């Protein structure tokens, strides 16, 4: 299978962190039609996936005083996706 031409999202930042929500944004990837954002509590194995049509997402339903990690991938077509950030 050839390498993906879809670039990995860069410049990921988490801002406006509240007790139960956070704003996550990243730089646009040329040719991306959408993005997939995943998050999980640090130390767990299960990623929660959500689709994103823009480079800004508000993630609700977070637990207060809990560490999370997030990753993003670009979707540049039906079969062309980037690696995870």
Secondary structure per residue as TSV (DSSP state, phi and psi in degrees):
chain	resnum	aa	ss	phi	psi
A	1	X	-	360.0	131.1
A	2	X	-	-68.7	156.4
A	3	X	-	-63.3	151.7
A	4	X	-	-72.8	141.3
A	5	X	-	-89.7	-4.0
A	6	X	S	-85.4	119.9
A	7	X	-	-74.6	154.4
A	8	X	-	-75.1	132.2
A	9	X	-	-58.5	139.3
A	10	X	-	-122.9	170.1
A	11	X	-	67.7	34.7
A	12	X	-	-73.4	128.4
A	13	X	E	-133.7	148.4
A	14	X	E	-115.6	121.4
A	15	X	E	-132.7	174.1
A	16	X	S	50.6	48.7
A	17	X	-	-76.7	123.3
A	18	X	-	-113.5	-179.4
A	19	X	S	-59.7	-36.5
A	20	X	S	-126.7	11.8
A	21	X	-	-155.7	159.6
A	22	X	E	-150.2	152.7
A	23	X	E	-102.4	126.9
A	24	X	E	-119.1	130.9
A	25	X	E	-138.0	159.5
A	26	X	-	-151.7	166.3
A	27	X	-	-75.5	144.5
A	28	X	-	-65.2	146.6
A	29	X	-	-102.7	124.1
A	30	X	T	-56.3	130.3
A	31	X	T	86.7	-5.4
A	32	X	-	-73.0	133.5
A	33	X	S	-94.8	-24.4
A	34	X	E	-166.0	179.9
A	35	X	E	-138.0	158.9
A	36	X	E	-120.8	124.5
A	37	X	E	-110.9	131.2
A	38	X	E	-125.2	146.3
A	39	X	E	-143.9	156.4
A	40	X	E	-157.9	159.1
A	41	X	E	-71.3	137.5
A	42	X	T	-58.0	133.9
A	43	X	T	94.2	-3.1
A	44	X	-	-108.6	164.7
A	45	X	-	-98.6	-20.5
A	46	X	-	-90.1	117.5
A	47	X	-	-86.7	140.4
A	48	X	E	-103.9	125.0
A	49	X	E	-104.7	140.9
A	50	X	E	-142.7	143.6
A	51	X	E	-82.6	153.9
A	52	X	E	-142.7	131.9
A	53	X	S	-94.4	-12.2
A	54	X	S	-126.9	-178.1
A	55	X	S	-96.9	16.8
A	56	X	E	-133.2	130.2
A	57	X	E	-136.8	138.6
A	58	X	E	-97.9	122.4
A	59	X	E	-102.3	113.2
A	60	X	-	-93.5	-179.7
A	61	X	-	62.4	34.3
A	62	X	-	-86.4	155.1
A	63	X	-	-90.8	135.6
A	64	X	T	-60.3	148.4
A	65	X	T	55.8	36.0
A	66	X	-	-125.9	136.8
A	67	X	-	-86.1	136.1
A	68	X	E	-124.9	158.2
A	69	X	E	-129.3	147.3
A	70	X	E	-131.4	153.3
A	71	X	E	-144.1	155.8
A	72	X	E	-134.5	145.1
A	73	X	E	-133.8	149.9
A	74	X	E	-92.4	144.5
A	75	X	E	-113.9	107.8
A	76	X	-	-102.6	6.6
A	77	X	S	165.9	-175.8
A	78	X	S	-61.2	-41.6
A	79	X	S	-116.3	1.3
A	80	X	-	-107.7	106.5
A	81	X	B	-124.3	151.1
A	82	X	-	-79.9	170.6
A	83	X	-	-71.1	166.2
A	84	X	-	-71.4	148.3
A	85	X	-	-71.0	360.0
